[in-house]
Amino acid sequence: MNYEITGKTRLLALIGSPVGHSGSPQMYNYSFQKLGIDCVYVAFDVGKEDVPRALDAMRLFQMRGGNVTMPDKTSAAACMDALSPAAEMIGAVNTIVNDDGRLTGYITDGEGFVLNLESNGIAVKDSSITVAGAGGAATAIQVQCALSGARHITILKRKNATYHKALENAEMIRKAVPSCDVTVEDLESLDAVRAAAAKSDIFVNATNVGMKPNDGESVIRDRSVFRPGLIVADAVYNPLRTRLLTEAEESGCTAIDGRGMLLWQGAAAFRLFTGLEMPVSEVKARFFS
């Protein structure tokens, strides 16, 4: 595949720290070349204290936009000219689109989760969902599921120093999406977890429990929580088959791994950058198999 950078080539970039491990440049550049789009995507290591200067450079160099990873998502949101509904609710962005110097921030993490479910034939609209966690990924999933028409969301969170975050998320969603009923329960209470899962169509682990090097762990301590027909999704993608998903599948559940969420959040950002659909099948086969 031949590709030449010209004087008209538009630049996009990932900012965050560290970024050397990111697969985003390969994924986006492959997609640009595949569709004949005259853009190039690179990665810049930018600490959160330098985010305002980086975004000034985005305007100055007339970059098309880019992505934001940790620890820059909140700082970037504060520098936007406009925010999508989800980004405004969460107060963080992972995607920026530059329209003639006007920067609009989006958060596609939750959209990637929903799109991944849809690609597996699973609808969020009118469903009851349980989400374990209240961090960045969990919040994005909770907000997008509410915006996508979920009927009920149960947030499971351990009663530790950050338990208030789950309560804040619930109140935020209730105010923004009154049609979505939201409750908060203690993740350490087996009775609460069992009751939440029993009334849910979809159970989501959006914590880092089960991620390497702690891949022998699971947020579900008792397999009786699982039942045939329950959809169990994990935001963790390393390892691909977590203990949660393995035990869920063995119990008759439909198991959805975290790799698809990563792919589809990139596809959502690609659409914002270009107005076109990412060649998802080719990208999945090349970078996610």
LINJO-V764713 format. One record per helix or strand of 2 or more residues. SS is the DSSP state (h for helix, s for strand). FROM is the first residue (numbers start at 0). LEN is the number of residues. Records with the same first field share a line. If there is no record, write none. Layout:
SS=FROM-LEN / FROM-LEN
This chain:
s=9-7 / 38-7 / 64-4 / 81-2 / 94-5 / 101-5 / 127-5 / 151-6 / 180-6 / 201-4 / 230-4 / 253-3
h=23-12 / 47-13 / 72-5 / 84-6 / 108-11 / 135-12 / 162-14 / 189-9 / 222-3 / 242-8 / 258-16 / 279-8
